[in-house]
Amino acid sequence: MAENRQQYLRLLPAVEKVLREKPLLEILEAVPRKIVVEAVQEVIEAKRALIQGAVSEQELRQMDCSSQNLAGEALEKIQQKMNPSLRPVLNATGVLLHTNLGRAPLADGAIDAIAQVGRNYSNLELSLESGKRSSRYEHVEELLCRLTGAESALVVNNNAGAVFLALNSLSSGREAIVSRGELVEIGGSFRLPEVMAQSGTTLVEVGTTNKCFLKDYSKAINANTALLLKVHTSNYKIVGFTSAVPLSSLVKLAKEKQIAVMEDLGSGVLFDLSKFGLPYEPRVQDSVAAGADVVTFSGDKLLGGPQAGIIVGKKQYIDLMKKNQFLRALRVDKLTLAALEATLRLYLDEEKALREIPILRMLTVPDDLLAARAEAIVSKIKSNADYAIGISREKARVGGGSLPLVLLSSVQVFLEPKKTSIAAVVKRLRQANPPVLTRVKRNRILFDMRSLQEEEDELLVKTLLKVLAQ
Ligand SMILES: *Cc1c(COP(=O)(O)O)cnc(C)c1O
């Protein structure tokens, strides 16, 4: 056995020999030599370890130490190394705004805008009219005002940053009153009480978890109160015996007491989604019309744009934020601004927005279309002895901390492995190229058509066929 082992170790080819195999010679034209050599060394080392660890002659005999085989193994390694770390995946989970999967996919127009502005110089902070320095925020301010009815607007890195900047500008060193039922935590550790503390604002909680009345707010107001803060409970609902104060009543009270009202909406909805059978979500323009001084929301939730925190409201308050030193630390880059402007422009025409903004399209696509796509996929894959394939109708979700209780009707292709474990197939799908993310229900792997875009169906079929042939 020991002698055999030595014999196999001697069979291992030299690095140089493996490098002369055709597939590696070819890949050397595209991949730095250092990476190819490293991969070859790694596969030879791995093979050496296997030989040394082998416990039987049979095990040794099964080892293929040919330079051809090692080159094949090295090639796979090189491909893994050259794959970008951040890359596209197919979201078949049925969760439309999946925070781990990058929330909202962007509209083609937004992608084009990113490419144009990224590839070239731009008038980011230069007025083409006067030739003087201007503000980067101006590129979207007018659009935001037009769409929401607000006097003024500002965009920062994300909504957490927007809330922080607004609080720091409006109520630092003073008190802000919030209903106890609205002290939210949003995934990834955005905790409202902590953000308030960091912004220098003293939190004054009023009411109980389920009920809060206008008199609770008015009793808490004193000479040091700067702000009434309303937070949309975007990722949970308090149900049963509940009572919350509408924004319009807070506005009235704040006017009397000469303090400000701010609303953190979370998701930025600009259309009435109830037309599409979804529950009513407060629209940004409703909060503005109700008289909120400041309204904040995300760019990449239901708005369907890039990650951004959007602040709209009264000019006197937005001006304070524009002068705040923290704005520099939270500022958006030109690529975000390009994508956001392009997305907002689509909103000028409701039909266009519904057609071209992926998240709106996915939310509103009729089940019949989903079913037709699912059937087309099933007909291309077909059941076999190893897998059953069919169509199911489970519910999908909005996700991303938006519309938490809403179940969206949906259609899935399901896959039921008969010989392999579900976990093994799920892993293979996740590690495929492109990775396919799914969910499992009742021993079936579900591919939800609602979170996949129609253009992705072909790629899904190709990837599935490869994975199922493994
Ligand atoms: C999502 C959310 C936030 C955080 O927004 P990001 O854009 O993720 O930073 C803050 N407040 C509410 C109510 C939210 O729903």
Ligand as a Chemical Component Dictionary entry (heavy atoms), coordinates in Angstrom:
data_LIG
# 
_chem_comp.id                   LIG 
_chem_comp.type                 NON-POLYMER 
_chem_comp.pdbx_formal_charge   0 
_chem_comp.three_letter_code    LIG 
# 
loop_
_chem_comp_atom.comp_id 
_chem_comp_atom.atom_id 
_chem_comp_atom.alt_atom_id 
_chem_comp_atom.type_symbol 
_chem_comp_atom.charge 
_chem_comp_atom.model_Cartn_x 
_chem_comp_atom.model_Cartn_y 
_chem_comp_atom.model_Cartn_z 
_chem_comp_atom.pdbx_ordinal 
LIG C1 C1 C 0 -37.425 50.553 5.099 1  
LIG C2 C2 C 0 -37.695 51.600 6.078 2  
LIG C3 C3 C 0 -36.667 52.421 6.563 3  
LIG C4 C4 C 0 -35.237 52.243 6.117 4  
LIG O1 O1 O 0 -35.117 52.562 4.764 5  
LIG P1 P1 P 0 -33.774 52.158 3.965 6  
LIG O2 O2 O 0 -33.971 52.791 2.621 7  
LIG O3 O3 O 0 -33.738 50.674 3.942 8  
LIG O4 O4 O 0 -32.642 52.751 4.709 9  
LIG C5 C5 C 0 -36.982 53.387 7.485 10 
LIG N1 N1 N 0 -38.244 53.550 7.914 11 
LIG C6 C6 C 0 -39.277 52.779 7.468 12 
LIG C7 C7 C 0 -40.662 52.992 8.009 13 
LIG C8 C8 C 0 -39.032 51.791 6.535 14 
LIG O5 O5 O 0 -40.038 51.000 6.092 15 
# 
loop_
_chem_comp_bond.comp_id 
_chem_comp_bond.atom_id_1 
_chem_comp_bond.atom_id_2 
_chem_comp_bond.value_order 
_chem_comp_bond.pdbx_ordinal 
LIG C1 C2 SING 1  
LIG C2 C3 SING 2  
LIG C2 C8 DOUB 3  
LIG C3 C4 SING 4  
LIG C3 C5 DOUB 5  
LIG C4 O1 SING 6  
LIG O1 P1 SING 7  
LIG P1 O2 DOUB 8  
LIG P1 O3 SING 9  
LIG P1 O4 SING 10 
LIG C5 N1 SING 11 
LIG N1 C6 DOUB 12 
LIG C6 C7 SING 13 
LIG C6 C8 SING 14 
LIG C8 O5 SING 15 
# 
